[in-house]
Amino acid sequence: MTPPYRLQGRAAIVTGATRGIGHAVARELAAAGALVCVTARDAEVVRRTAAELGGVGVAGSVADPDHLRAVVDLALREFGRIDVVVNNAATNLPYGSLMDVDPLAWREAFTVNVEAPLRLVQCAWHAWMGEHGGAVVNVCTEGATHVGPRIGAYGTSKAALLHLTGQLAGELGPRVRVNSVSPGLVRTEMARFVWEPGEEEVAAGLPLGRIGEPEDVARAVVWLASDAAEWITGADLLVDGGTRVRSAGTTTAYTVHERLRAHEPTQGRGELRDQPPPADRRRTDLGYHLPGA
Ligand SMILES: NC(=O)c1ccc[n+]([C@@H]2O[C@H](COP(=O)([O-])OP(=O)(O)OC[C@H]3O[C@@H](n4cnc5c(N)ncnc54)[C@H](OP(=O)(O)O)[C@@H]3O)[C@@H](O)[C@H]2O)c1
């Protein structure tokens, strides 16, 4: 299928682009004609993803400011421009009651989910976008505006990302538009522990009758990044299958919250995503540390 929005000749950076939503975003951007620069921590998968998409890539954690500078340098060196930045990489750790959360792990969630998007936009702005214009899309979450069991660090950091989106939109216009997309439950590794134990049950509670696929979110990101959204900035686009409005059509409890309640922080050391970071990062990645783990 021909992508409806053309991004021919534009250049895009997508963080966390080797699987899940970020991978779908990078794929859709490339299909729309954009040159893509992908990032994630696993160097071999970054290399493969860049090759698959005919783009470039650099491995590292978004928590590392040097990595973010390297990403912008690479995109500029290879493409000569940076039109689109998609802040997608995130951590959903530390998991558990906030009273038990290690404040250093809490800080890491904010480093990855809030500080990194700001730093990357700063780098792209100073290197190219501030002069030439562009579009930023932050991947937030449907849960950013309300509370949920055991995901306090994730939720508050994503709420901060939502606020950052609006703040940047106000500061960077008219040249740069800044928007966010807020997914509901999507079939990715990060959320596997929620959807896999009984997908039908979760789907049945949603007005649109199914959980999300990464492509559902990717299409929204590409649309916001394209000229079709040229008069939109500071917006948050919910892509949640009707999660936010489900209570009008169901009398059952919210299955996603039931799953979160049932998932013990100590299970699998509270890892809500499947793949551990590369071995050399395990020592310092506080996102993987949970009290008592
Ligand atoms: N899935 C859902 O239901 C859902 C719902 C709402 C919002 N979201 C949001 O959607 C975004 C993507 O999530 P996803 O579900 O697609 O996750 P995912 O399947 O776990 O993929 C995460 C991607 O980010 C990379 N990554 C993780 N930590 C990183 C770091 N510190 N630095 C650089 N790259 C990193 C991963 O590769 P490496 O491990 O190799 O680094 C991978 O490419 C996140 O912002 C998440 O909060 C997801």
The ligand as an ORCA input file, in Angstrom:
! r2SCAN-3c Opt
* xyz 0 1
  N       3.439     -1.267     24.194
  C       2.512     -0.556     24.802
  O       1.446     -1.068     25.184
  C       2.731      0.911     25.035
  C       1.670      1.641     25.574
  C       1.835      2.993     25.792
  C       3.022      3.611     25.466
  N       4.047      2.886     24.944
  C       5.285      3.598     24.609
  O       5.703      3.245     23.302
  C       7.128      3.396     23.206
  C       7.730      2.157     22.610
  O       7.451      1.053     23.448
  P       7.354     -0.445     22.905
  O       6.204     -1.043     23.581
  O       7.458     -0.465     21.431
  O       8.686     -1.056     23.580
  P       9.635     -2.269     23.141
  O       8.926     -3.210     22.250
  O      10.223     -2.770     24.401
  O      10.779     -1.549     22.278
  C      11.597     -0.600     22.900
  C      12.660     -0.119     21.922
  O      13.427      0.891     22.565
  C      14.796      0.471     22.709
  N      15.248      0.992     24.007
  C      14.813      0.643     25.233
  N      15.460      1.353     26.173
  C      16.326      2.180     25.521
  C      17.271      3.141     25.928
  N      17.488      3.421     27.216
  N      17.985      3.792     24.981
  C      17.798      3.526     23.662
  N      16.908      2.628     23.213
  C      16.184      1.953     24.138
  C      14.747     -1.059     22.575
  O      15.960     -1.625     22.075
  P      17.193     -2.018     23.091
  O      16.611     -2.865     24.181
  O      18.196     -2.727     22.222
  O      17.730     -0.729     23.599
  C      13.650     -1.198     21.530
  O      14.145     -0.898     20.238
  C       7.606      3.727     24.627
  O       7.761      5.120     24.736
  C       6.459      3.256     25.502
  O       6.419      3.942     26.725
  C       3.935      1.537     24.732
*
